[in-house]
Amino acid sequence: MFESVLGESIFRRALDQKILSVHFHQIRDFAQDKHRTVDDSPYGGGAGMVMRCEPLYGAWKAAKARNESPSRTIFLSPAGKPISQSRMKEFAAGAERLILICGRYEGVDERFIEQCVDEELSLGDFVLSGGEIPAMALMDSVMRLLPGALGNAESAITESFQDGLLECPQYTRPPEFMGKAVPEVLLSGNHKEIEKWRLQQAKDRTRKRRPDLLS
C-alpha cells in the first residue's frame, strides 16, 4: 500500500538522498500458527475481529531491534489525538525513530497498546479501514519538514499551520483568468507590502474558515 507514496516525487527524492529511511515489518510474519493468524473474535462477543497481541508484539520487537537509538511507538487510531502540524514539527526535530503501528479490523488488543504504545494519533474524527493511510499522511508530513527534503526550504515555513494560520491565497500566470485579475499588490514588486498583504490574507482566511486556530 505504501509503494505509490514512497516511490514518487518528493518522498522518493528524500529516500534516495538518505534524508530519511523507512522499513516495513509484515505483522503476519510473526504469527504463531501455520495459517499466520493475526486476529481473533473479541472476548465478550460483538462484531468484527480484534488483532492479537502476539504477532503485533513480535513485529514491534523486530522494529525496535533494527537500531539501538531511542524510538517512539505510535498507534494510528481513531481514538488518538488529532495529528497536528506542531506535533509533526516535534517529530521532525526530535532524535527518536518513529515506529508506526497500523491497526486493522475492529481494533487491537488493549494489552498491546498498554505495554508497547507511547502515543495514539488520529487523522480526524472519522473511521478508516486501517491505519495505513494515516501512517502515510504522518510520514509525508514529517518528511517535508526534514532539512533538505524540499527544493526550497522556505516552502515548509510558509505552509498552512506553520504559524497557527492557514496559508494565504496564491496566484501565478496568467495575470487575468475568466475576468479575475491577480491582486495588484502581488505585481507591484514591493516585497514589504506583499508580505503585509499575505499576512492579512492568512489571518482573514483563518478567521473565516478555521476560527478555532485563532483561539
ABEGO torsion letter per residue (X at the ends): XAAAAAABEAAAAAAAAGABBBBBBBAAAABABAAGBABBBBBGEEBEBBBBAAAAAAAAAAAAAABABBBBBBBBBAABBBBBAAAAAAAAABABBBBBBBBBEAEBBAAAAAAABABBBBAEBBBBABAAAAAAAAAAAAAAABBGABABAAAAAABBGAAGBBBBBBBBOBABBGGBBBBAAAAAGBAAAAAAAAAAAAAAAAAAABAAAAX
